[in-house]
Amino acid sequence: MTQDSEKNQRPLLITIVCIFGFIGGILVFLGLFIGAARDPVIQQYGPSVIPITIVSGLFGLGGLIGFWMMRKWGLYVYSANLVFGIISGMIVGMPFSIGYILPIFVAILGFIYFKQMS
């Protein structure tokens, strides 16, 4: 195996995280179309939570695609989106919650494998 192919080979843990991330992203977008899931969130945090969720979801998906491809830009996009998500959550009044723990873990995982990314 050449050094380039070893560098870009995706570790199993990143594969698993990306698959769960893709599934989670789909569920979040589906939740935007299901009133029983969407309406209580709008009532609690206001209508601005919908565009924030859409933007964050798209950037999160983009970051995960980059992760999947073992590209450093994917980690950068994912990490910037994580910071955006935390800040926008604070703006609309969402408390820092366990929902941030998994994305933080994913970003840390990306930095652990940073040298393997191109």
N, C-alpha and C positions, 0 to 999 in steps of 0.2 A: 504494500500500500504506500502511495507517495505521501509526502508531507502535506501537500495541499488537500488531498482527500481525507487525511486524518484530521486536519484542522477544521474542515467543514462538516464532518460527520456529526449528526445530531445525536446527543446522548439520550438514552431511554427516558430519563426523568423529564427532560425538556419535551420530548414527544408526548408523554403522558399529560404534562401540564398544558401543552398547547391543545390537545384533544379536548380536555375538560374546559379549557378557556373558550374554544370554539362553540362547544355545546352550551356553556353558560351565556355566551354572547347571543346566541340564537334565542335562548329562553328570555333574556332581557328584552330583546326586540319584540318577541311575541307578546310579552307582558304589556308593552305599550299599546297593543291592539285589543287587549282584554280588559274591559271596563272594571271588572272585579279586582284586578291587580293594579290597574292604573289609577282609578279614581281615589282610593284611600291615600295614595302617595301624593297626588295633587292636592287633596284636602289638607294634608299635614304640612307639605313643604311649598305649595304654590305651583302655579302653572309653569314657572321657569324651569322646573325640574325635568320637564319633557325634552326641550331642546338640549339641555345639559346632558341628559342621558343619551340622546342621539349622537351628539358630538363625541362624548366620551366613549360610547360604544364603537363608533367608527374608528377612532384613533386606537382604541384597545385592540380591535380586530386587525388593524394595520400593523400594530406592534407585534401581535401574535404571529402574523404571517411572516414578519421579519425574523422572529424567534425561530419559527419552523424552518426557515431557510438558513438559519445560523448566521444572520447578518447583524452587525453591530448597530446599524440604524434601527433595527427592530427593538433592540434593548433601549435605545435612546427614546424612540417614540413611546414605547410602553411605559418607561419611567417618567417621561414628561406628562403622559396621560394620567399616571398615578398621582402625581403632584397636583395636576389640574383637578382630578376627582376629589382629592382631599380638600383643596381650597374651595372648590365650588360647593362641596358638601357643607363646609363651614359657613359659606355665605347664605345658603338656603336654610341653614339651621339643623342639618343632620349632624348628630354627634359622631365623634370618632368611634367607630364600632368594630366589631369582629369582622365585618365585611371588608375591612381594609387589610386584614392580616394576610389573607391569601395573595392579593396582588403585591403586597410588600415582599412576601416570600418568593413570588415569581421573579420580581426585579432582582432580589438578592441572588437567586439561582442564576439569573442571566449574568450577573457580574462574576459569579464563581466560574462560569464557563466562557467568560469574555475572551480569553486568549484563543479559544477554539473557533471564535467567530471571525468572519472576514468582513 
